[in-house]
Amino acid sequence: MASKDTDVTSSAPEQSSKPRRQSKPRPTRQSVSNGAQSRSSARRELVEKEIMEQATRLFAERGFASTTLQDIAAATGLTRPALYHYVANKDELLSRLVSEITEAPAVLLHEINERTDLSPLGKLHAMATSLALHQAESPDRFLLLVRSEAELSDDIGAKYRQNRRQVLKEFIRLIEAGIRAGEIRTVDPRTAALGIIGMLNWIAWWHRPGDPGEDKAIATELARMAVQSLAQTDGAAKVPEGPAQAIGLLRQNLDHLERLLESPHNGTAFPEEDW
C-alpha cells in the first residue's frame, strides 16, 4: 500500500522546465499617436516639396499669370480640393519661393558676418561659397523669380527687394571691414559687392544642377576667385587702420566721386533694384 506521501507526490502536476515567455508591453495610445503624427508630417513635407517643384516648373514654362492651381494640382497628382490642404493660393506659393531664394541667403550671410572666428577674407570666402552653392542647387527658382518680378504683388515685391538689399549690405559691410583691417584692397565697397554678387548670381544662367559634387566644386572655385579679386597681393603693403589708410581711402573716394560725376547716370549707375 502506497504511503500518503507517495500518493501526494504522484498526484502533483509536473512542473515545466521551460521559462515562461514574457509578454511584450502593448503600445500606448500616446506612442501610437506620436508615430502616426511623425508619418503624417513626413508625408506632408514630401507633398509640399513636390508641389513647390511642379509649381516652379509650370511658372517657368507658362508664366505665373497663365498657371492655375488646377494645373499645379494635376501635375502633383492631387485634386484641387486636396491641394488646398497644403497651399491657399498662387501668391502663397510665390511668397514661399521668395523666402527660400532671397530671405534664407540674407539670414545666412548675416550669421557669417557676425562670426568672430573668421578674418574678413575668411568671411568673404564663406559668404561667397554659401551664395554660390545656393544658386547652383536651385538655379531654376532664381530665374523664375527674376522673370516674374513684374508680376509680384506689392507685399511680396517689397519683401523680395528688402532681402536683396540685405544681401548687398552684408557684402558691403564685410568689404569695408576688410579694408579697415588691411586685408582687402582699397576699392569702392558697393561696386565690389555688386560685382561679386553678379558673378555668383550668374551661375543660374549657365549651370545645370544634379551633381552635388559639381555644385560644391563650382561654389568653391568662384569663392576663391572672389577672394583673390579683392585680397591684398603679397607684394602690396597692408595698411592697417590709421592716418595712412584714411588718406588712401580719401584718395579712393575722390576718384570714385570723379567717376560718378562723369557717369551719364549722375551717381545712380547701380540702383539697388537693378542688381
PLY file of the C-alpha trace (Angstrom):
ply
format ascii 1.0
element vertex 275
property float x
property float y
property float z
element edge 274
property int vertex1
property int vertex2
end_header
0.00 0.00 0.00
1.45 3.31 -1.02
2.04 5.90 1.67
0.23 9.24 1.72
3.46 10.98 0.81
3.80 8.81 -2.25
0.22 9.49 -3.31
0.57 13.23 -2.86
3.79 13.33 -4.90
2.42 11.28 -7.75
-0.73 13.30 -7.95
1.06 16.75 -8.08
1.18 18.40 -11.53
4.51 18.16 -13.33
6.46 21.45 -13.25
7.62 22.68 -16.66
11.36 23.27 -17.03
10.84 25.87 -19.80
10.97 29.56 -18.74
7.80 31.48 -19.18
7.71 33.80 -22.19
7.35 37.39 -21.10
4.67 39.27 -22.97
5.73 42.47 -24.75
4.24 45.67 -23.42
1.40 46.90 -25.55
1.95 50.26 -27.26
0.19 53.10 -25.52
-2.26 55.38 -27.24
0.29 58.19 -26.95
3.06 56.24 -28.71
0.69 55.20 -31.49
-0.42 58.80 -31.87
3.17 60.09 -32.00
4.11 57.55 -34.65
1.13 58.48 -36.79
1.91 62.18 -36.47
5.52 61.57 -37.48
4.48 59.66 -40.61
1.90 62.32 -41.43
4.48 65.10 -41.05
6.99 63.29 -43.27
4.36 62.74 -45.94
3.28 66.37 -45.79
6.88 67.53 -46.32
7.22 65.29 -49.36
3.96 66.51 -50.85
4.82 70.17 -50.21
8.22 69.68 -51.83
6.59 68.13 -54.90
4.08 70.98 -55.07
6.88 73.56 -54.99
8.85 71.74 -57.69
5.86 71.41 -60.00
4.75 75.00 -59.39
8.26 76.25 -60.19
8.32 74.25 -63.42
4.88 75.42 -64.53
5.52 79.07 -63.63
8.72 78.93 -65.68
7.04 77.26 -68.66
3.72 79.16 -68.77
4.29 82.22 -66.64
2.79 82.98 -63.25
-0.41 84.57 -64.59
-1.13 81.70 -67.02
-0.69 78.93 -64.46
-3.71 77.88 -62.42
-3.97 75.96 -59.17
-5.72 73.21 -61.16
-2.60 72.92 -63.34
-0.43 72.57 -60.25
-2.77 70.05 -58.65
-2.84 67.90 -61.79
0.95 67.97 -62.14
1.34 66.95 -58.49
-1.24 64.16 -58.71
-3.72 65.84 -56.37
-7.25 67.05 -56.76
-7.77 70.77 -56.45
-9.63 70.44 -53.11
-6.73 68.32 -51.78
-4.25 70.96 -52.88
-5.92 73.49 -50.58
-4.76 71.41 -47.61
-1.20 72.47 -48.46
-1.48 75.91 -50.05
-4.14 78.62 -50.12
-3.37 80.26 -53.46
-0.65 81.02 -56.03
0.54 84.07 -54.13
1.38 81.85 -51.18
3.48 79.64 -53.44
5.30 82.67 -54.82
5.81 84.01 -51.30
7.45 80.72 -50.30
9.72 80.92 -53.32
10.76 84.46 -52.38
11.52 83.30 -48.86
13.60 80.32 -49.98
15.50 82.18 -52.70
16.21 85.55 -51.10
15.42 85.50 -47.38
17.39 82.38 -46.49
20.65 83.64 -48.08
20.27 87.05 -46.40
19.92 85.43 -42.98
22.86 83.07 -43.58
25.16 85.87 -44.79
24.32 87.91 -41.71
25.20 84.96 -39.47
28.56 84.56 -41.21
29.24 88.29 -40.88
28.64 88.06 -37.13
31.21 85.31 -36.59
34.27 86.24 -34.56
36.42 83.24 -35.50
36.92 84.32 -39.13
39.03 87.08 -40.66
37.41 89.41 -43.22
38.81 87.32 -46.07
37.64 84.16 -44.34
34.16 85.62 -44.07
34.26 86.66 -47.73
35.14 83.10 -48.76
32.38 81.63 -46.57
29.76 84.11 -47.78
30.65 83.67 -51.44
30.65 79.88 -51.09
27.25 79.95 -49.38
25.62 82.17 -52.01
27.20 80.30 -54.92
26.06 76.93 -53.57
22.55 78.28 -53.05
22.41 79.38 -56.68
24.00 76.19 -58.02
21.48 73.97 -56.26
18.32 75.81 -57.40
19.00 77.98 -60.46
15.52 77.47 -61.94
13.84 79.04 -58.93
16.10 82.07 -59.04
15.50 82.58 -62.76
11.77 82.16 -62.28
11.73 84.86 -59.63
13.76 87.24 -61.80
11.40 86.72 -64.75
8.28 87.03 -62.59
9.39 90.14 -60.72
6.88 92.35 -62.56
4.04 90.04 -61.51
4.82 90.07 -57.79
2.21 91.59 -55.53
3.13 94.74 -53.62
3.77 92.84 -50.37
5.79 90.05 -51.96
7.69 92.51 -54.17
8.62 94.62 -51.15
9.86 91.53 -49.32
11.85 90.46 -52.36
13.60 93.83 -52.72
14.28 94.08 -48.99
16.03 90.70 -48.93
18.14 91.60 -51.96
19.20 94.86 -50.36
20.13 92.98 -47.20
22.41 90.64 -49.16
24.11 93.67 -50.73
24.52 95.39 -47.35
26.14 92.30 -45.82
28.78 92.19 -48.55
29.39 95.95 -48.33
29.78 95.74 -44.57
32.26 92.89 -44.91
34.35 94.63 -47.58
34.52 97.82 -45.53
35.74 95.81 -42.54
38.34 94.08 -44.72
39.64 97.43 -45.99
39.95 98.75 -42.44
41.84 95.61 -41.41
44.23 95.93 -44.37
43.20 92.54 -45.81
41.20 93.91 -48.74
42.45 96.37 -51.32
41.15 99.92 -51.25
38.13 99.63 -53.53
34.65 101.07 -53.66
32.81 98.63 -51.34
29.47 98.90 -53.12
30.90 98.40 -56.59
32.95 95.43 -55.39
29.95 93.91 -53.63
27.77 94.25 -56.73
30.49 92.67 -58.85
30.80 89.63 -56.59
27.03 89.19 -56.24
26.60 89.48 -60.00
29.25 86.83 -60.63
27.59 84.43 -58.18
24.05 85.07 -59.40
25.14 84.42 -62.98
25.50 80.73 -62.05
21.75 80.40 -62.57
22.12 81.16 -66.29
24.78 78.59 -67.18
24.84 75.84 -64.53
22.68 72.72 -64.59
22.21 71.15 -61.15
22.04 67.46 -60.34
25.57 66.61 -59.23
26.21 67.74 -55.62
29.94 67.27 -56.08
29.97 69.58 -59.09
27.79 72.13 -57.29
30.27 72.27 -54.43
33.29 72.44 -56.74
31.79 75.40 -58.65
30.92 77.22 -55.41
34.41 76.70 -54.03
36.14 77.90 -57.20
34.02 81.05 -57.52
34.52 81.84 -53.83
38.28 81.58 -54.36
38.01 83.95 -57.31
36.00 86.42 -55.21
38.67 86.43 -52.51
41.53 86.79 -55.00
39.82 89.71 -56.71
39.83 91.78 -53.52
42.68 90.48 -51.38
45.84 92.48 -50.92
48.59 90.99 -53.09
51.73 89.63 -51.42
53.76 92.48 -52.82
51.37 95.17 -51.62
51.85 96.63 -48.20
48.89 96.03 -45.93
47.98 99.34 -44.37
46.15 98.90 -41.06
43.54 101.34 -39.88
45.09 104.74 -39.16
46.07 108.05 -40.77
47.82 106.42 -43.75
44.80 104.33 -44.58
42.48 107.30 -44.06
44.45 109.26 -46.65
44.31 106.29 -49.03
40.55 105.97 -48.55
40.13 109.69 -49.12
42.01 109.47 -52.41
39.98 106.45 -53.43
36.72 108.21 -52.56
37.74 111.27 -54.58
38.48 109.02 -57.56
35.12 107.33 -57.13
33.38 110.72 -56.91
35.01 111.82 -60.16
33.79 108.66 -61.89
30.27 109.25 -60.62
30.26 112.86 -61.80
31.40 111.72 -65.25
28.79 108.95 -65.36
25.70 109.58 -67.56
23.65 108.19 -64.67
24.88 111.04 -62.48
25.65 108.94 -59.45
22.98 106.27 -59.92
24.98 103.83 -62.01
23.98 100.92 -59.77
20.47 101.30 -58.38
19.90 98.71 -55.68
16.86 97.37 -57.52
18.86 96.56 -60.67
21.41 94.02 -59.37
0 1
1 2
2 3
3 4
4 5
5 6
6 7
7 8
8 9
9 10
10 11
11 12
12 13
13 14
14 15
15 16
16 17
17 18
18 19
19 20
20 21
21 22
22 23
23 24
24 25
25 26
26 27
27 28
28 29
29 30
30 31
31 32
32 33
33 34
34 35
35 36
36 37
37 38
38 39
39 40
40 41
41 42
42 43
43 44
44 45
45 46
46 47
47 48
48 49
49 50
50 51
51 52
52 53
53 54
54 55
55 56
56 57
57 58
58 59
59 60
60 61
61 62
62 63
63 64
64 65
65 66
66 67
67 68
68 69
69 70
70 71
71 72
72 73
73 74
74 75
75 76
76 77
77 78
78 79
79 80
80 81
81 82
82 83
83 84
84 85
85 86
86 87
87 88
88 89
89 90
90 91
91 92
92 93
93 94
94 95
95 96
96 97
97 98
98 99
99 100
100 101
101 102
102 103
103 104
104 105
105 106
106 107
107 108
108 109
109 110
110 111
111 112
112 113
113 114
114 115
115 116
116 117
117 118
118 119
119 120
120 121
121 122
122 123
123 124
124 125
125 126
126 127
127 128
128 129
129 130
130 131
131 132
132 133
133 134
134 135
135 136
136 137
137 138
138 139
139 140
140 141
141 142
142 143
143 144
144 145
145 146
146 147
147 148
148 149
149 150
150 151
151 152
152 153
153 154
154 155
155 156
156 157
157 158
158 159
159 160
160 161
161 162
162 163
163 164
164 165
165 166
166 167
167 168
168 169
169 170
170 171
171 172
172 173
173 174
174 175
175 176
176 177
177 178
178 179
179 180
180 181
181 182
182 183
183 184
184 185
185 186
186 187
187 188
188 189
189 190
190 191
191 192
192 193
193 194
194 195
195 196
196 197
197 198
198 199
199 200
200 201
201 202
202 203
203 204
204 205
205 206
206 207
207 208
208 209
209 210
210 211
211 212
212 213
213 214
214 215
215 216
216 217
217 218
218 219
219 220
220 221
221 222
222 223
223 224
224 225
225 226
226 227
227 228
228 229
229 230
230 231
231 232
232 233
233 234
234 235
235 236
236 237
237 238
238 239
239 240
240 241
241 242
242 243
243 244
244 245
245 246
246 247
247 248
248 249
249 250
250 251
251 252
252 253
253 254
254 255
255 256
256 257
257 258
258 259
259 260
260 261
261 262
262 263
263 264
264 265
265 266
266 267
267 268
268 269
269 270
270 271
271 272
272 273
273 274
